[in-house]
Amino acid sequence: MNRRLVLKRMGSWSAVSAVSAGGAATLLSGCAGPQPADYAQEKPVLDLRQYFNGTVDAWGVFTDRSGKVVKRFTVVMQCSWQGNDGVLDEAFTYSDGTLQRRVWRLQALPDGRYIGRADDVVGEAQGQASGNALRWQYTLALPVDGRVWEVQFDDWMYLMDQRVMLNKAVMSKWGVRLGEVTLSFTKR
């Protein structure tokens, strides 16, 4: 059953209670999950300024809550840095022929922290790198059926070697998991 129908059937008070309970469960489970520091000893060490510099290709899938592949896509990224300021220009091609572009403007901060902005990102993305891993969190304004939904992404990227990085992102709304994005990056 789809989420809008469930919330509509539950009524507004029940829906608010369910969303609040879901948010509380997410907060509690977030404390128990992995943290970037858990990967501090892992090698090779991920430096975004080094990895995302030049051309990077990516292949990915979006799976819904049941695990069904809903979309497949490729991405060609043109990346450059001037000191601590970086630009990641992403050109997406989806399996249905749809094209999309996202331009990230990143800033490297002390202690492996990063912040970033893009036109379809609400507010500022926050990242923390440690060892071979990066946790990247942000809210994306996602067009769905003629409306725009603000959806939260919790990305984890793992550098496998100097050319290959894997990315797994959980997408949620109101603390409820909607699906996952899985990507494989290859640096040219």
Backbone torsions as a table, in degrees:
resi	resn	phi	psi	omega
1	MET	NA	139.3	-176.3
2	ASN	-79.8	156.4	-173.3
3	ARG	-59.2	-41.9	-178.9
4	ARG	-64.1	-41.1	179.9
5	LEU	-65.9	-41.8	178.8
6	VAL	-60.3	-49.4	-179.2
7	LEU	-63.6	-38.4	179.6
8	LYS	-64.4	-44.1	-179.6
9	ARG	-67.7	-31.0	-177.2
10	MET	-73.0	-23.0	-175.3
11	GLY	85.3	158.2	-171.6
12	SER	-65.6	-42.1	-177.8
13	TRP	-66.6	-45.3	178.8
14	SER	-64.2	-38.1	-179.8
15	ALA	-63.5	-42.6	179.2
16	VAL	-63.3	-42.2	178.6
17	SER	-62.4	-43.8	-179.6
18	ALA	-64.4	-42.6	179.0
19	VAL	-64.9	-42.0	178.6
20	SER	-62.9	-43.2	178.5
21	ALA	-64.1	-41.5	178.2
22	GLY	-62.9	-41.9	178.3
23	GLY	-64.3	-41.2	178.7
24	ALA	-64.5	-41.6	178.2
25	ALA	-63.2	-39.3	178.7
26	THR	-64.4	-42.6	178.4
27	LEU	-60.8	-45.4	-179.1
28	LEU	-66.3	-41.9	-179.4
29	SER	-71.9	-27.3	178.6
30	GLY	-63.9	-30.3	179.4
31	CYS	-69.5	-30.9	-174.7
32	ALA	-88.1	-11.8	-176.1
33	GLY	-76.6	173.2	179.3
34	PRO	-63.7	153.0	176.9
35	GLN	-122.9	154.1	179.7
36	PRO	-53.0	-37.7	-178.8
37	ALA	-60.5	-22.0	177.9
38	ASP	-61.7	-20.5	-175.3
39	TYR	-107.5	12.1	-173.7
40	ALA	-56.0	-32.4	-177.1
41	GLN	-92.2	-4.1	-176.9
42	GLU	-74.9	144.9	-179.9
43	LYS	-124.7	155.1	-2.9
44	PRO	-72.9	154.3	-179.6
45	VAL	-72.7	132.2	179.9
46	LEU	-85.9	121.2	171.7
47	ASP	-120.5	108.0	-176.6
48	LEU	-56.4	-36.1	-179.2
49	ARG	-64.2	-30.7	179.0
50	GLN	-84.5	-47.8	-176.2
51	TYR	-67.3	-51.3	-179.7
52	PHE	-88.3	66.7	176.8
53	ASN	-142.4	116.9	-173.0
54	GLY	101.0	-150.5	-178.2
55	THR	-101.2	132.2	177.2
56	VAL	-127.4	131.5	176.6
57	ASP	-103.5	147.9	178.8
58	ALA	-141.5	150.0	176.4
59	TRP	-128.8	134.7	-176.2
60	GLY	-149.7	167.9	175.1
61	VAL	-136.8	148.3	170.0
62	PHE	-109.8	125.7	176.9
63	THR	-114.3	142.9	178.0
64	ASP	-80.3	-175.0	-176.5
65	ARG	-58.4	-30.2	-178.5
66	SER	-81.8	-8.7	-178.2
67	GLY	96.4	-0.6	179.7
68	LYS	-73.8	134.3	176.4
69	VAL	-71.4	120.0	-178.8
70	VAL	-98.8	-37.1	179.7
71	LYS	-143.1	144.1	170.6
72	ARG	-117.2	150.1	-178.3
73	PHE	-157.8	162.3	171.2
74	THR	-124.3	156.5	179.6
75	VAL	-137.9	135.0	169.3
76	VAL	-113.8	123.0	-176.1
77	MET	-113.2	128.5	172.1
78	GLN	-104.3	118.1	-171.0
79	CYS	-123.6	140.4	177.3
80	SER	-152.2	154.5	-180.0
81	TRP	-133.2	142.3	168.9
82	GLN	-122.5	98.7	-175.7
83	GLY	65.4	-121.2	-179.5
84	ASN	-93.8	3.2	-178.6
85	ASP	-107.9	124.6	-177.0
86	GLY	-123.4	154.9	175.0
87	VAL	-126.3	125.6	174.6
88	LEU	-116.3	107.8	-178.4
89	ASP	-99.0	105.8	-174.3
90	GLU	-101.0	126.7	175.5
91	ALA	-113.0	108.3	-178.4
92	PHE	-91.7	140.8	169.5
93	THR	-128.3	116.4	-178.6
94	TYR	-90.9	158.2	-176.4
95	SER	-61.6	-21.6	177.7
96	ASP	-88.2	5.3	178.5
97	GLY	93.0	-7.0	179.2
98	THR	-67.6	140.0	177.4
99	LEU	-112.8	148.3	177.8
100	GLN	-149.3	150.6	177.7
101	ARG	-131.9	136.9	175.1
102	ARG	-134.1	130.2	177.6
103	VAL	-114.5	112.9	176.6
104	TRP	-88.8	137.4	170.7
105	ARG	-115.7	111.6	-173.6
106	LEU	-107.9	156.1	173.5
107	GLN	-136.3	126.8	175.7
108	ALA	-83.7	130.9	179.6
109	LEU	-114.8	172.2	177.5
110	PRO	-61.7	160.6	173.3
111	ASP	62.7	31.8	176.1
112	GLY	74.3	14.2	179.4
113	ARG	-90.4	150.2	177.3
114	TYR	-138.4	149.2	169.8
115	ILE	-126.9	157.6	-179.2
116	GLY	-156.5	157.9	177.5
117	ARG	-137.3	150.3	172.1
118	ALA	-150.7	158.8	-175.1
119	ASP	-58.2	-34.6	-178.4
120	ASP	-99.1	12.8	176.1
121	VAL	-101.1	129.7	-179.5
122	VAL	-83.3	119.5	-179.3
123	GLY	72.6	-139.0	-172.8
124	GLU	-122.0	136.1	173.8
125	ALA	-79.5	147.8	179.7
126	GLN	-124.3	135.0	178.8
127	GLY	-135.5	153.7	176.2
128	GLN	-139.7	120.7	177.2
129	ALA	-101.9	143.6	175.9
130	SER	-157.3	126.5	-176.4
131	GLY	61.0	-127.3	-179.7
132	ASN	-94.1	8.0	-171.2
133	ALA	-119.0	153.0	172.6
134	LEU	-135.1	129.5	169.6
135	ARG	-102.1	125.7	-174.6
136	TRP	-126.9	118.4	-175.9
137	GLN	-123.8	136.8	-178.3
138	TYR	-164.1	167.7	175.1
139	THR	-112.8	127.6	-177.7
140	LEU	-108.5	134.4	173.4
141	ALA	-84.0	102.7	-170.9
142	LEU	-107.4	117.9	177.4
143	PRO	-71.0	127.0	178.0
144	VAL	-138.7	118.5	176.2
145	ASP	49.9	47.1	176.4
146	GLY	79.9	1.0	177.5
147	ARG	-121.2	163.5	177.3
148	VAL	-112.7	123.9	179.1
149	TRP	-107.0	138.1	173.5
150	GLU	-91.8	111.7	-172.7
151	VAL	-117.1	135.3	-178.6
152	GLN	-89.5	137.6	176.1
153	PHE	-116.8	135.5	174.0
154	ASP	-123.3	96.2	-176.6
155	ASP	-94.0	140.8	169.3
156	TRP	-124.9	124.2	178.1
157	MET	-114.9	138.7	-178.6
158	TYR	-129.2	117.7	177.6
159	LEU	-75.8	120.7	-177.9
160	MET	-90.2	-42.5	174.0
161	ASP	-155.3	-169.3	-174.7
162	GLN	-65.9	-18.2	-178.3
163	ARG	-109.9	-30.2	-171.0
164	VAL	-110.7	132.9	174.5
165	MET	-134.1	139.0	176.7
166	LEU	-106.5	146.7	-177.0
167	ASN	-135.6	130.0	174.1
168	LYS	-127.5	125.2	-177.9
169	ALA	-124.6	134.7	173.5
170	VAL	-100.7	131.0	-179.9
171	MET	-107.9	131.4	-178.8
172	SER	-141.9	161.5	175.8
173	LYS	-139.4	128.5	-178.4
174	TRP	54.9	33.0	178.7
175	GLY	80.1	2.2	-180.0
176	VAL	-102.3	126.6	-179.3
177	ARG	-66.9	123.7	179.8
178	LEU	-97.7	-30.8	-178.1
179	GLY	169.8	-171.1	-178.5
180	GLU	-135.8	151.7	171.9
181	VAL	-116.5	130.5	177.7
182	THR	-121.0	129.2	-177.1
183	LEU	-132.5	149.6	169.9
184	SER	-123.0	122.3	178.6
185	PHE	-101.0	141.9	172.2
186	THR	-132.3	121.6	179.0
187	LYS	-82.0	132.0	178.6
188	ARG	-75.9	NA	NA
